[in-house]
Structures are given as C-alpha cells and as structure tokens.
Amino acid sequence: MTANAMTTNNRDRAILPGATLGVLGSGQLGRMFATAAARLGYRVHVFSPDSQSPTGQVAPQETVADYGDSDAIAKFAKAVDVVTFEFENVPALATEVASRYTPVRPSGQVLFTTQDRLREKRFLQSIGIPCTPFASVTTAEELQAAVPQIGAPAVLKTAAWGYDGKGQAKFNSPEEAAGAWKQLDEQPAVCEGWVDYQCELSVLVARSTTGEIAIYGPIANHHENHILDVSIFPAPELDPVAAEAGEIGRTIVESLEVVGIVCVEFFLTTEGRLLVNEIAPRPHNSGHLTIDACATSQFEQQVRAICGLPLGSTEPFSPSAMVNLLGEVWQSGEPDWQAAMSDPSVRLHLYGKAEARLGRKMGHLTVLAESGVEAARLARSARESLVSKAESGKWKAD
Ligand code: AMP
C-alpha cells in the first residue's frame, strides 16, 4: 500500500483474512499473536532487532532492524495492512514513521502515555481513576519533598523501562530513601506508596475500530519476586469488585481511544478499594489462560480489534489457572515434560527461547478444572513434577 493510497476511507475499512499484520516486537506475546492470526487466515510480518526470536520462529515474514531505523520501519509499514505491537517500549519515532503508511493500533499516543509511569499515573488521575499515591522524583529536592508526602514504606520505580520489578527499589524508612534512589542510578522515577493489599488482579479490555468493547476478568494474580507466578480465572472472591474493575478498564480504553487490547493491573487493598497499579497496551501474561479457557483468546481478540472484525466472546468454558515457567525450571537440566503432561488436563506452552536464565519467562502451563483453586493446585503440581524428576544437568548461566 502506498502513502497516497492511505485515504481515511481505507483506514476505516475492515482488514480481512488474507491481509498481512505487522507486529513490532518479537517475544512470546508476538508469537502467540502470530499463531492466533494464522488460525484466522492472516499473515504476520514481525519487526524487531532480534533474529531467531520467539515470534520470528512462527511468523512467515521477519525484518531484523533497529526500531530507530526509519527506512526499515517505512519499508515494513508499506508491506503490511496494519501495525500493532507486543512490546510497548518502541520509540515514538518508529510508530510516527509507520503511521505515515499504515494504521498503527493502538496509536503512538497510547504508547506515549503508557511508556512512562509518571505520564501514565497523571493520565489516570486526570480521568479520576484511583491509583497508588505517587510523586515525581527527578532531583534530590523532589525526593526530599516526596518522602513526607508519600510516607514509608514506599517504592521508587524508574519512570521508563520498568517491568517485572526491574528498575524498582523499596525503602522502609525515610532515611533509606536516598540510598534506594542511588540503587536506580538516580534516574527519573516515581515514588509510590507501598500498598497493603489483599490480592492483585487484572482485567483485559479489547476495543475495536468500531468502538465495540469486550472485557475479560477480573483474573486473580499471584506474584513471586515481583514476577507473575499464578493466574486464576474466574476468581469468585473477586465478584464484589468485578463490575467496578471492568468499568475502570472500559473508562481507560475509551479515554485513550485504544484500538487493540489493554491490560489493567490492580491492587485490592485490605479495605476493599481498587487501585490501578499499571496499564499495558497489549496482551498480558495474566491473560494467557484465555488461550485454553475462553471462546476467544486475548490474542485472537487483539487481531479482531485491530482488523475491525466483531469481537469474540470472553466467556470461560471452565475455571482455569496458569503457572509461569521461568528459567529456574531448567536449573537442574531439561525439565521432565512427560511427567508434567501425564495429567491430561495440563496444556504446555513454550516460547522457543534457547537460553534458560533466572527470572526469564520460558513458557507456561494452563490447567482447566472444576474450580480455579483446583486448577492452580494441579498446575503448580505439574510444574513441580517438571523439576523434581529432572535429570541433573548443567545450569546455563547468562
Ligand atoms: P510492577 O512492575 O509495578 O507491576 O510491580 C511488580 C510487582 O511488585 C507488583 O505486581 C506487586 O506484586 C509489587 N508491587 C509493585 N508496586 C507495589 C506497591 N506500590 N505496593 C505493594 N506492592 C507493589
């Protein structure tokens, strides 16, 4: 498609099976997106700086180039019918260049807002969504002012590039605040009050080109060392806040005019209040169980939303749970796949990553069962069986 051919009309037209979907980023989210897109008859063209990537292994077309290479981005955008992403830290220039030639969904503006924790929290505040108490920290003076305002314990999080607890330093008393900021190399940060929560949860909200909305969740999430460990859906204990969480998600995607899918992560405080922790404008680890447990997975929903197709049902067929498989599972050798899969209810998903490193997401297991609690028990047990029977082998270090 040429730039001249990109009239408003054909930007609004549905993108039908047979078309080529461009994805920026090449991790496991892109891999599962490409698999869902292929099932619907689309082709996927992936763009990222990495070769042999989880997405590149399954996408029929691949461009390996830097996100800052505007010529490569332009060539890629001209070769696809729409661009989406699975990785939100794409430079604004890349989405700006791509949008000259083809629709970018969600838009660069959505990326811009959610790439930076401070911008994201200010946006949430501006639309009246409750989030964790926060203050901006870019100088020693701002840190000094933030500490009495936020109190302790609190956590400093780098404004940009944070995920899975990376770029975070907790402090328990005001005296420790300066040391915590030093740990982050005094980068621009958000100082956030430490939340005394009863649980963490997420909703996934898809919004299509027509404004149609579909909501999954809430999904109950358990983290270990700041990394998602187990997700359960549905989680009946979240029923009292389900409608409110869904409405918050809807308000966010409508205010941002998202076309695509967004994950909103929350804390449910011990007093029963919902506070938004963060938002991600793409499918999310906590939604992986939708592949096996729902009529429409979060990845298929992303395809439908960006292509302007009607959205699919988000209803689960059955309660389910997902456990992550981090690099630790490989620590004593090749995991015992047969042991885990001897329970026929266990579904294995591996991301095609060659190197198992500590904390690296290598795959996940999903189990469908009578209840979410039972599914989580079976999924955890299957994960344990991967390790306990593993032959001893050499741990691959970084
Ligand atoms: P994040 O990268 O902000 O999603 O943080 C990762 C995890 O760290 C969260 O899912 C929580 O388990 C924990 N965490 C982050 N911020 C806070 C906070 N303000 N209070 C309590 N726990 C937090």
Boltz pocket constraint, residues with backbone or C-beta under 6 A from the ligand:
constraints:
  - pocket:
      binder: B
      contacts: [[A, 132], [A, 155], [A, 162], [A, 163], [A, 164], [A, 165], [A, 166], [A, 192], [A, 193], [A, 194], [A, 195], [A, 196], [A, 200], [A, 223], [A, 226], [A, 227], [A, 277], [A, 278]]
      max_distance: 6.0
